Amino acid sequence: MNSTHLLRRRLLLASAAAWLVSPASWAAPRKTLVEVWKDPNCGCCMDWVQHLKDSGFEVRIHNTGNDAARQRLGMPARFSSCHTALVDGYVLEGHVPAREISRLLSTRPPALGLAVPGMPVGSPGMDGPAYRGRRDAYDVLLVQKNGSAQVFESYSKFTP
């Protein structure tokens, strides 16, 4: 066996050994955790939680109501909804679509978080059979740390 062949073989074995002992090579990818504060009796909040889970997020629920969490996390009351959440340092208020949460996490703007004020019919969690397919137009707002906001994404009556 020549020295070049022997060197290649050693490099291949070393690479394989490193791959086998590396936790990232065999561990399942870690899901992003979303912590949610909600009323224990709210069904639409649980539907939103299910939307997040179906979209690949891990969810931890606090059935304590969300007013104190919203205030502690700095989300202005004018953007309030029925649940407040925290994901990777960002505050979420209301029925924010998982698609916009993923976009927020991938772009990482210098902001407080996202809000869908109120409870618009057709937003995730407010789109069950009881609404008979009705959809209202709504905006997902990017809320700045100073309390100002601009539209992050608009959903028309026809956007799923």
N, C-alpha and C positions, 0 to 999 in steps of 0.2 A: 504494500500500500504506500503510495507516495505521500509526501508531506502535505500537499495541497488537499488531497482527498481526506487525509486524517484531520486536518484543520476544519474543513467543511463539516465533517461528521461531528466533531466536538462542538462546533457552533450550533448545529442543529439540535444536538442533545441538550445543550445548555438552554437554548430557547424553549424547547419543550418542557424542561424542568421548571423554568421560570413561569411558564404559562400554567402549569399544573398547580403550583403553589400560590399563584396570585388569586386573592379572593374575587377580584373583579371578573376573572375568567369563568368562574363557575357559579357565582351568586346571582340570584334573580335581581333585575334592576329595581332599585328602590323607588317606590311611588312617592310623589309629592304629597305631603300632609297638608290638609286644610282643616283648621280648627273652627268649629261652628258654634255660636251661641244663639239659642233659640228658645221659644216657649215650648214646654214639654207637650202641649196639646196641639201644636200646629202641624197640620197635614201637608200643606204646601211646602213647608220647610223640609220635611222628610222627602218629598218628591224631588226637591232641588238637590238634597244630599244624594239621592239615588242617581240623579243625572251626573253628579260629580263622580260617583263610584263607577258608573257605566263608562265614563270618559277616562278612567284610569287613575283617578286621584284616591288617596287614602283619606278617610274622614274621621275626625274625632269630634263627638258631639257633647256639648254642655247644655243640658236642659234647665238653664237658669234664667231664661229671658235674655234679651240682647241690649237693653238700654245702658246698663253699666259698662258692658264690653264696648259698645259704640263710643261712649264717652271716654273710657280709658284709652282706647286705641286712637282717639282723635278725629273720628269721622263726624263732620258737622251734622247736626240733627236735621237740617233741611234736606238731606239725602236719605233719610231714614226709610227703613223697610222692616220686614218681620224677622230678619235674622242678620247677624253680623259674623264675619269670618276673618281669619288671618291665614295667609299663605305666603311663606317665604319672605316675611317682612312687609307684605302688602295687606291692606285692609280691604275686605270685600263687603259691600252692603247690598243686600237684596238678591234678586234672582239673576245674577250675572251668569251668562252662558259660559260653559267650560271652555269653549273655543276662545273667548276673550281672555279668560284667565291664563290659558296657555300662551297666548300672544303677549300678554303682559309679562309673563315670566321669561319669555324668550327675548323680548326687546328691552326689558328692565329700565323703563323710564324713571327719572327722579321724581316720583309722585308718592302720595299717600296710598292710593289704590283705586279701585273701581266701584261704581255704585249704579244700581238700577233703582231709583227712588220709587216708592209705592210698591204696588204689586200688579204690574201690567199683565193682563191676560195674554197668553201666548208665549210668555217668557218661560224658561225652564222651571218646572215646579208649578207653574200656573197654566199648564197646557194639557191637563188630563181630560178624560172623557166628559167630566161634568161641564166643561166649557164648550162642548159640541163643535170643536174646530175653530172657534172664534179666536181671532188674533188682533191685538191692538198694536199699533206702532209704538215703539219705545226706543230710548237712547241708553247706551251704556256710557257712563261718564267717567273720564279720567279725572280724579280728584287730586288736586295739588296739596302740598303740605300747608299752604297758606289759606286753604279753604276754597279757592277758586276751582273751577272745573271747565272742561271742554268735552265735546263729544269724542269718544274713542271709537264707537261704532254705532250705526243706526240700524234698527230692524223695522222694516215696513210691515204692514198688515200681512204681506204675502211671503215674507222671508221666513223660512223654517228655522 
